[in-house]
Amino acid sequence: MSELHEKLHVLLLDDNRNFLSILRAVLRDVGIRNVAEYVSPTEALKYLEHASVNIAFVDLVMPEMNGFEFADRVRHSSETANPFMPIVMITGHADRAIVGQAINHGIDELLVKPLRPRHLHERLNAVISKPRRYIRTKSGYFGPDRRRRQDPEYRGPERRLEESGQTIKHPGVGGQIFSMKRLPATRAESRSDGIMIID
Protein backbone atom coordinates (compact mmCIF):
# COMPACT_ATOMS: atom_id res chain seq x y z
CA MET A 1 0.00 0.00 0.00
CA SER A 2 1.32 3.42 -0.88
CA GLU A 3 0.27 7.02 -0.43
CA LEU A 4 -0.04 7.27 -4.23
CA HIS A 5 -2.53 4.37 -4.30
CA GLU A 6 -4.61 6.06 -1.61
CA LYS A 7 -4.93 9.17 -3.77
CA LEU A 8 -5.96 7.36 -6.96
CA HIS A 9 -9.46 7.72 -8.37
CA VAL A 10 -10.30 4.54 -10.31
CA LEU A 11 -13.24 3.70 -12.55
CA LEU A 12 -14.38 0.10 -13.05
CA LEU A 13 -16.71 -0.76 -15.92
CA ASP A 14 -18.07 -4.26 -16.44
CA ASP A 15 -21.59 -5.56 -17.04
CA ASN A 16 -20.92 -8.40 -14.56
CA ARG A 17 -21.50 -7.17 -11.01
CA ASN A 18 -19.69 -10.16 -9.49
CA PHE A 19 -16.57 -9.36 -11.48
CA LEU A 20 -16.80 -5.72 -10.37
CA SER A 21 -16.81 -6.89 -6.76
CA ILE A 22 -13.68 -8.95 -7.39
CA LEU A 23 -11.90 -6.00 -9.02
CA ARG A 24 -12.87 -3.71 -6.15
CA ALA A 25 -11.51 -6.20 -3.59
CA VAL A 26 -8.22 -6.54 -5.46
CA LEU A 27 -7.82 -2.75 -5.56
CA ARG A 28 -8.64 -2.44 -1.86
CA ASP A 29 -5.77 -4.84 -1.14
CA VAL A 30 -3.33 -2.19 -2.39
CA GLY A 31 -5.04 0.68 -0.59
CA ILE A 32 -7.28 2.07 -3.32
CA ARG A 33 -10.55 3.24 -1.81
CA ASN A 34 -11.80 5.85 -4.28
CA VAL A 35 -13.46 3.51 -6.78
CA ALA A 36 -16.46 4.22 -9.00
CA GLU A 37 -18.20 1.10 -10.35
CA TYR A 38 -20.52 0.95 -13.35
CA VAL A 39 -22.30 -1.78 -15.29
CA SER A 40 -23.53 0.71 -17.90
CA PRO A 41 -21.04 2.41 -20.26
CA THR A 42 -23.49 5.29 -20.78
CA GLU A 43 -23.70 5.95 -17.03
CA ALA A 44 -19.91 5.68 -16.74
CA LEU A 45 -19.49 8.28 -19.49
CA LYS A 46 -21.86 10.64 -17.67
CA TYR A 47 -19.79 10.21 -14.53
CA LEU A 48 -16.60 11.01 -16.45
CA GLU A 49 -18.05 14.35 -17.51
CA HIS A 50 -17.44 15.73 -14.02
CA ALA A 51 -15.00 13.28 -12.40
CA SER A 52 -11.29 13.41 -13.19
CA VAL A 53 -10.46 9.71 -12.98
CA ASN A 54 -6.79 8.60 -12.89
CA ILE A 55 -7.23 5.16 -14.46
CA ALA A 56 -10.10 3.03 -15.83
CA PHE A 57 -10.42 -0.75 -16.01
CA VAL A 58 -12.93 -1.53 -18.75
CA ASP A 59 -14.48 -4.79 -19.96
CA LEU A 60 -14.27 -5.35 -23.71
CA VAL A 61 -17.57 -7.19 -24.32
CA MET A 62 -20.67 -5.40 -23.03
CA PRO A 63 -24.19 -5.43 -24.54
CA GLU A 64 -24.78 -1.67 -24.59
CA MET A 65 -21.41 -0.55 -26.00
CA ASN A 66 -18.14 -2.45 -26.32
CA GLY A 67 -14.94 -1.34 -24.62
CA PHE A 68 -13.42 0.06 -27.81
CA GLU A 69 -16.45 2.28 -28.42
CA PHE A 70 -16.29 3.39 -24.80
CA ALA A 71 -12.59 4.27 -25.17
CA ASP A 72 -13.33 6.29 -28.30
CA ARG A 73 -15.98 8.27 -26.46
CA VAL A 74 -13.61 8.93 -23.56
CA ARG A 75 -10.78 10.07 -25.82
CA HIS A 76 -12.77 12.17 -28.30
CA SER A 77 -15.67 13.67 -26.37
CA SER A 78 -15.31 17.30 -25.39
CA GLU A 79 -17.41 16.45 -22.32
CA THR A 80 -14.84 14.08 -20.76
CA ALA A 81 -13.11 15.65 -17.76
CA ASN A 82 -9.88 13.69 -18.30
CA PRO A 83 -9.56 12.23 -21.84
CA PHE A 84 -5.91 11.41 -21.05
CA MET A 85 -6.74 8.85 -18.38
CA PRO A 86 -5.05 5.46 -18.90
CA ILE A 87 -7.50 2.77 -19.99
CA VAL A 88 -6.78 -0.87 -19.16
CA MET A 89 -8.99 -3.19 -21.21
CA ILE A 90 -10.04 -6.54 -19.71
CA THR A 91 -10.98 -9.33 -22.11
CA GLY A 92 -11.64 -13.06 -22.12
CA HIS A 93 -9.29 -13.53 -25.07
CA ALA A 94 -6.78 -11.38 -26.89
CA ASP A 95 -5.78 -12.48 -30.36
CA ARG A 96 -3.79 -10.36 -32.79
CA ALA A 97 -6.91 -8.65 -34.15
CA ILE A 98 -8.06 -7.55 -30.68
CA VAL A 99 -4.59 -6.31 -29.79
CA GLY A 100 -4.51 -4.32 -33.03
CA GLN A 101 -7.91 -2.80 -32.30
CA ALA A 102 -6.84 -1.95 -28.76
CA ILE A 103 -3.85 -0.06 -30.12
CA ASN A 104 -5.99 1.79 -32.68
CA HIS A 105 -8.55 2.81 -30.06
CA GLY A 106 -5.97 4.33 -27.69
CA ILE A 107 -5.98 1.56 -25.06
CA ASP A 108 -2.99 1.66 -22.70
CA GLU A 109 -2.90 -1.99 -21.57
CA LEU A 110 -4.75 -5.30 -22.00
CA LEU A 111 -5.45 -7.80 -19.22
CA VAL A 112 -6.69 -11.26 -20.11
CA LYS A 113 -9.18 -13.24 -18.02
CA PRO A 114 -8.97 -15.22 -15.81
CA LEU A 115 -7.47 -12.26 -14.01
CA ARG A 116 -4.89 -12.74 -11.29
CA PRO A 117 -4.50 -10.04 -8.62
CA ARG A 118 -0.75 -9.89 -9.25
CA HIS A 119 -1.32 -9.09 -12.92
CA LEU A 120 -3.73 -6.29 -12.12
CA HIS A 121 -1.32 -4.83 -9.56
CA GLU A 122 1.54 -5.00 -12.09
CA ARG A 123 -0.42 -3.15 -14.77
CA LEU A 124 -1.72 -0.60 -12.29
CA ASN A 125 1.78 0.16 -11.02
CA ALA A 126 3.22 0.28 -14.55
CA VAL A 127 0.60 2.77 -15.68
CA ILE A 128 0.89 5.11 -12.70
CA SER A 129 4.67 4.91 -12.15
CA LYS A 130 5.65 5.30 -15.82
CA PRO A 131 2.94 7.40 -17.43
CA ARG A 132 2.99 7.58 -21.21
CA ARG A 133 2.83 10.70 -23.28
CA TYR A 134 -0.34 10.95 -25.35
CA ILE A 135 -0.52 12.00 -28.97
CA ARG A 136 -3.22 13.16 -31.35
CA THR A 137 -2.52 12.46 -35.02
CA LYS A 138 -4.02 14.04 -38.12
CA SER A 139 -5.46 10.62 -39.02
CA GLY A 140 -7.61 10.74 -35.87
CA TYR A 141 -5.66 8.57 -33.43
CA PHE A 142 -5.63 9.83 -29.85
CA GLY A 143 -3.93 7.74 -27.24
CA PRO A 144 -0.63 6.56 -25.77
CA ASP A 145 2.54 7.31 -27.72
CA ARG A 146 4.12 3.94 -28.51
CA ARG A 147 6.99 5.07 -30.69
CA ARG A 148 10.36 3.51 -30.01
CA ARG A 149 13.24 5.54 -28.59
CA GLN A 150 16.13 3.10 -29.23
CA ASP A 151 17.43 4.66 -32.44
CA PRO A 152 20.69 6.53 -31.63
CA GLU A 153 19.74 9.06 -34.32
CA TYR A 154 16.44 9.79 -32.56
CA ARG A 155 16.30 13.43 -31.42
CA GLY A 156 13.32 12.82 -29.15
CA PRO A 157 11.72 15.89 -27.62
CA GLU A 158 13.48 18.31 -29.96
CA ARG A 159 12.00 16.67 -33.07
CA ARG A 160 8.59 16.28 -31.46
CA LEU A 161 8.48 19.97 -30.64
CA GLU A 162 9.49 20.88 -34.19
CA GLU A 163 6.71 18.70 -35.64
CA SER A 164 4.08 19.43 -33.05
CA GLY A 165 1.29 21.86 -33.10
CA GLN A 166 -0.41 22.65 -29.86
CA THR A 167 1.13 21.29 -26.64
CA ILE A 168 -1.32 20.48 -23.87
CA LYS A 169 -0.30 19.58 -20.34
CA HIS A 170 -1.61 16.23 -19.15
CA PRO A 171 -4.02 16.98 -16.28
CA GLY A 172 -3.92 13.50 -14.78
CA VAL A 173 -1.15 11.08 -13.99
CA GLY A 174 1.50 12.83 -16.13
CA GLY A 175 2.82 13.48 -19.63
CA GLN A 176 1.96 15.81 -22.47
CA ILE A 177 0.06 15.64 -25.70
CA PHE A 178 1.47 16.58 -29.09
CA SER A 179 -0.28 16.98 -32.43
CA MET A 180 1.93 14.73 -34.56
CA LYS A 181 2.26 14.40 -38.32
CA ARG A 182 2.21 10.61 -38.27
CA LEU A 183 2.24 7.65 -35.93
CA PRO A 184 4.83 4.99 -36.82
CA ALA A 185 3.98 1.31 -36.75
CA THR A 186 3.66 -0.42 -33.40
CA ARG A 187 4.12 -3.99 -32.31
CA ALA A 188 2.14 -6.30 -30.08
CA GLU A 189 3.90 -8.68 -27.75
CA SER A 190 1.86 -11.57 -26.36
CA ARG A 191 2.76 -13.03 -23.00
CA SER A 192 1.42 -16.24 -21.51
CA ASP A 193 0.92 -14.81 -18.01
CA GLY A 194 -2.38 -13.10 -18.76
CA ILE A 195 -0.90 -9.71 -19.60
CA MET A 196 -0.78 -8.30 -23.10
CA ILE A 197 1.85 -5.62 -23.52
CA ILE A 198 0.78 -3.42 -26.39
CA ASP A 199 3.73 -1.30 -27.36
JORAQUI-V889224 format. One record per residue. N is the residue number from 0. SS is DSSP state (2 for helix, 1 for strand, 0 for the rest). PSI is psi as a letter, one per 30 degrees, with the letter a starting at -180 (none if undefined). OMEGA is omega in whole degrees, -180 to 180 (NA if undefined). Layout:
n=N ss=SS psi=PSI omega=OMEGA
n=N ss=SS psi=PSI omega=OMEGA
//
This chain:
n=0 ss=0 psi=k omega=-180
n=1 ss=0 psi=l omega=178
n=2 ss=2 psi=e omega=179
n=3 ss=2 psi=e omega=178
n=4 ss=2 psi=e omega=-178
n=5 ss=2 psi=f omega=-178
n=6 ss=2 psi=f omega=-175
n=7 ss=0 psi=k omega=174
n=8 ss=1 psi=j omega=-172
n=9 ss=1 psi=k omega=174
n=10 ss=1 psi=k omega=175
n=11 ss=1 psi=k omega=179
n=12 ss=1 psi=j omega=179
n=13 ss=0 psi=k omega=-179
n=14 ss=0 psi=f omega=178
n=15 ss=0 psi=j omega=-177
n=16 ss=2 psi=e omega=178
n=17 ss=2 psi=e omega=179
n=18 ss=2 psi=e omega=176
n=19 ss=2 psi=e omega=179
n=20 ss=2 psi=e omega=178
n=21 ss=2 psi=e omega=179
n=22 ss=2 psi=e omega=-180
n=23 ss=2 psi=e omega=180
n=24 ss=2 psi=e omega=179
n=25 ss=2 psi=e omega=179
n=26 ss=2 psi=e omega=179
n=27 ss=2 psi=e omega=179
n=28 ss=0 psi=f omega=178
n=29 ss=0 psi=g omega=172
n=30 ss=0 psi=g omega=-180
n=31 ss=0 psi=j omega=-178
n=32 ss=0 psi=f omega=-176
n=33 ss=1 psi=i omega=-174
n=34 ss=1 psi=k omega=175
n=35 ss=1 psi=k omega=-177
n=36 ss=1 psi=k omega=178
n=37 ss=1 psi=k omega=172
n=38 ss=0 psi=f omega=-179
n=39 ss=0 psi=k omega=176
n=40 ss=2 psi=e omega=-180
n=41 ss=2 psi=e omega=178
n=42 ss=2 psi=e omega=178
n=43 ss=2 psi=e omega=179
n=44 ss=2 psi=e omega=177
n=45 ss=2 psi=e omega=179
n=46 ss=2 psi=e omega=-177
n=47 ss=2 psi=f omega=176
n=48 ss=0 psi=f omega=-178
n=49 ss=0 psi=f omega=-178
n=50 ss=0 psi=k omega=178
n=51 ss=0 psi=j omega=-177
n=52 ss=0 psi=k omega=-179
n=53 ss=0 psi=e omega=-179
n=54 ss=1 psi=k omega=180
n=55 ss=1 psi=k omega=171
n=56 ss=1 psi=j omega=-169
n=57 ss=1 psi=k omega=175
n=58 ss=1 psi=k omega=179
n=59 ss=0 psi=e omega=-173
n=60 ss=0 psi=j omega=176
n=61 ss=0 psi=k omega=-174
n=62 ss=0 psi=e omega=-174
n=63 ss=0 psi=e omega=-175
n=64 ss=0 psi=k omega=-179
n=65 ss=0 psi=l omega=-175
n=66 ss=2 psi=e omega=179
n=67 ss=2 psi=e omega=177
n=68 ss=2 psi=e omega=178
n=69 ss=2 psi=e omega=180
n=70 ss=2 psi=e omega=178
n=71 ss=2 psi=e omega=-180
n=72 ss=2 psi=e omega=179
n=73 ss=2 psi=e omega=-174
n=74 ss=2 psi=e omega=-168
n=75 ss=2 psi=f omega=-179
n=76 ss=0 psi=k omega=177
n=77 ss=0 psi=f omega=-179
n=78 ss=0 psi=f omega=-176
n=79 ss=0 psi=k omega=-178
n=80 ss=0 psi=e omega=-179
n=81 ss=0 psi=i omega=-179
n=82 ss=0 psi=f omega=180
n=83 ss=0 psi=f omega=-173
n=84 ss=0 psi=k omega=175
n=85 ss=1 psi=k omega=178
n=86 ss=1 psi=k omega=176
n=87 ss=1 psi=j omega=-179
n=88 ss=1 psi=k omega=178
n=89 ss=1 psi=k omega=-175
n=90 ss=1 psi=l omega=178
n=91 ss=0 psi=f omega=176
n=92 ss=0 psi=l omega=-178
n=93 ss=0 psi=i omega=175
n=94 ss=0 psi=a omega=-176
n=95 ss=2 psi=e omega=-179
n=96 ss=2 psi=e omega=-180
n=97 ss=2 psi=e omega=178
n=98 ss=2 psi=e omega=179
n=99 ss=2 psi=e omega=178
n=100 ss=2 psi=e omega=179
n=101 ss=2 psi=e omega=178
n=102 ss=2 psi=e omega=-177
n=103 ss=2 psi=f omega=-178
n=104 ss=0 psi=g omega=175
n=105 ss=0 psi=g omega=177
n=106 ss=0 psi=k omega=-179
n=107 ss=0 psi=e omega=-176
n=108 ss=1 psi=l omega=174
n=109 ss=1 psi=k omega=172
n=110 ss=1 psi=k omega=-176
n=111 ss=1 psi=k omega=175
n=112 ss=0 psi=l omega=-1
n=113 ss=0 psi=k omega=-172
n=114 ss=0 psi=k omega=176
n=115 ss=0 psi=k omega=180
n=116 ss=2 psi=e omega=-179
n=117 ss=2 psi=e omega=-180
n=118 ss=2 psi=e omega=180
n=119 ss=2 psi=e omega=179
n=120 ss=2 psi=e omega=179
n=121 ss=2 psi=e omega=-179
n=122 ss=2 psi=e omega=178
n=123 ss=2 psi=e omega=-179
n=124 ss=2 psi=e omega=179
n=125 ss=2 psi=e omega=-177
n=126 ss=2 psi=e omega=-176
n=127 ss=2 psi=f omega=-178
n=128 ss=2 psi=f omega=179
n=129 ss=0 psi=i omega=-177
n=130 ss=0 psi=k omega=178
n=131 ss=0 psi=l omega=165
n=132 ss=0 psi=l omega=179
n=133 ss=1 psi=k omega=180
n=134 ss=1 psi=l omega=174
n=135 ss=1 psi=j omega=-177
n=136 ss=1 psi=l omega=178
n=137 ss=0 psi=f omega=180
n=138 ss=0 psi=f omega=176
n=139 ss=0 psi=f omega=179
n=140 ss=0 psi=k omega=173
n=141 ss=1 psi=j omega=-179
n=142 ss=1 psi=a omega=-177
n=143 ss=1 psi=k omega=176
n=144 ss=0 psi=j omega=-177
n=145 ss=0 psi=g omega=-179
n=146 ss=0 psi=k omega=-180
n=147 ss=0 psi=k omega=-178
n=148 ss=0 psi=g omega=-172
n=149 ss=0 psi=f omega=-180
n=150 ss=0 psi=k omega=-179
n=151 ss=0 psi=f omega=179
n=152 ss=0 psi=f omega=-175
n=153 ss=0 psi=k omega=-178
n=154 ss=0 psi=g omega=171
n=155 ss=0 psi=b omega=-173
n=156 ss=2 psi=e omega=-179
n=157 ss=2 psi=e omega=-179
n=158 ss=2 psi=e omega=-179
n=159 ss=2 psi=e omega=-179
n=160 ss=2 psi=e omega=177
n=161 ss=2 psi=e omega=-176
n=162 ss=2 psi=f omega=-170
n=163 ss=0 psi=l omega=171
n=164 ss=0 psi=c omega=-178
n=165 ss=0 psi=k omega=175
n=166 ss=1 psi=k omega=-177
n=167 ss=1 psi=k omega=177
n=168 ss=1 psi=k omega=177
n=169 ss=0 psi=k omega=-176
n=170 ss=0 psi=f omega=-173
n=171 ss=0 psi=c omega=-172
n=172 ss=0 psi=f omega=178
n=173 ss=0 psi=l omega=177
n=174 ss=0 psi=l omega=179
n=175 ss=1 psi=l omega=176
n=176 ss=1 psi=k omega=178
n=177 ss=1 psi=k omega=175
n=178 ss=1 psi=j omega=-171
n=179 ss=1 psi=l omega=179
n=180 ss=0 psi=e omega=180
n=181 ss=0 psi=l omega=177
n=182 ss=0 psi=j omega=-180
n=183 ss=0 psi=l omega=-179
n=184 ss=0 psi=l omega=178
n=185 ss=0 psi=l omega=178
n=186 ss=0 psi=l omega=176
n=187 ss=1 psi=k omega=180
n=188 ss=1 psi=k omega=-179
n=189 ss=1 psi=k omega=176
n=190 ss=0 psi=l omega=-175
n=191 ss=0 psi=g omega=-176
n=192 ss=0 psi=g omega=177
n=193 ss=0 psi=g omega=179
n=194 ss=1 psi=k omega=174
n=195 ss=1 psi=j omega=176
n=196 ss=1 psi=j omega=180
n=197 ss=1 psi=j omega=-174
n=198 ss=0 psi=none omega=NA
//
